[in-house]
Amino acid sequence: MSIGRIIFAVIVLLVVFGGMNFYVGRRLFQTIAFLFPNIDWRIFAGIYIVTAVSFILARLPLPAFIRAITGSIGSIWMGIFIYLFMFFIVSDVIIFGGNIAKIIPKDLFFIVSFYARIVAITLSVGVVCYGVYNATQTKFVSYDVNLDEKLSGEMNIVFIADLHLGDTNGEKRLEEIIRKINNQNPDIVCIAGDIFNDDFNLIRDPESASALLKSIESTYGVYAVLGNHDGGKTLPLMMDFLERSNVKLLNCEHVIIDERLVLIGRMDASPIGGFGDMKRKNLSEIMGKINVDFPIVVMEHNPQHIDEYGGEVDLILAGHTHKGQLFPANLITNAIFTVDYGHYQKNADSPHVIVTQGVSTWQMPMRVGSNNEIVSVIVR
């Protein structure tokens, strides 16, 4: 993409974002001004603008404590903003329709509009509060996958993705996540990418996080792949951290598990900040190094790439989508991806695909219409 197109895209994005914020800010001010007619709009505008851009301020080279504060404010505000925008739109459409149909008396128009906005604000706060609570919970999901007697016995693969260590909720629940993984008595633990959140230095206590990862109890080890948020300038620190944490990183490599199963890990195709000198290999190059006739399981962070695989692979484990994380984004992920969540198999000759919603949140510490989850895949 040319520099001109990038600049144009950024300008369009800023105009759209600015317009949406102007709309939400105006509706909020109208509601507050109805209750407090003497409020100074300049004070309100100043507070609103700082809140609206706090998400951006958290990513500037400011002192750590300022970035921590603005990051927390911005992450919560973005969720509130999304639902305020949606519910204000709905309330305005209803009021406009009622006005056109002359259902609302002219002398009651402003009072009805006020209460419609109050309802919109109340619903937004209620949905966000639910979302914040739901993001503290972790569900357990199990799948049985029959590999047509290719596998000797059965194997329990416990599978997570999208930890996003360093994000708002990235480390708060790590101890609980590890405990729940261990409760499943895994034969293998797979982490399908986005272990970090772009920058290793965002992790508040790396040593504690490393110790927790080391405490994972798995018969044949813990394996991971790099997701799109696991690259950039701090990639060497990320890789060193995983090595110290007894997590084996598979960078377009394979490992044979107990002489019964082949596990392949593929690096993400579109890393933010890049993977340095490491490049994603073609599947044929990886498969050419496998000279055993065992079932093949692939960790592929982004399910967008499942069409690359045919009958040579038995099972694909993916994440990335978060199942949209916040409704109605799940409608978008469902439309974009062949499978954005759950179990999928195109036909009898195609690999099984399991996509997880992820074990943590990204950016906004809330879940609406989706859940944090740990997945157990029993392969036979």
Protein Blocks (a to p, Z undefined) as FASTA:
>chain_A
ZZklmmmmmmmmmmmmmmmmmmmmmmmmmmmmmmmmmbcfklmmmmmmmmmmmmmmmmpc
cdfklmmmmmmmmmmmmmmmmmmmmmmmmmmmmmmmmmmnomacfklmmmmmmmmmmmmm
mmmmmmmmmmmmmmmpccdddddddehhmagcjddddddehklgoiaklmmmmmmmmmmm
mmnopabdcdeejkbghiaklpmblmlmmmmmmmpccfkbpcddddfklgcjklmmmmmm
mmmnopacdehiaddehhlaccdddddfbdghijajaccddfklmmmmpccdcddddddf
blmlmmmpcfkbfbdcdehkonoopacklmmmmmmpmblgdjddfblmbccddddebjbd
ehiacdehiacdddddddZZ
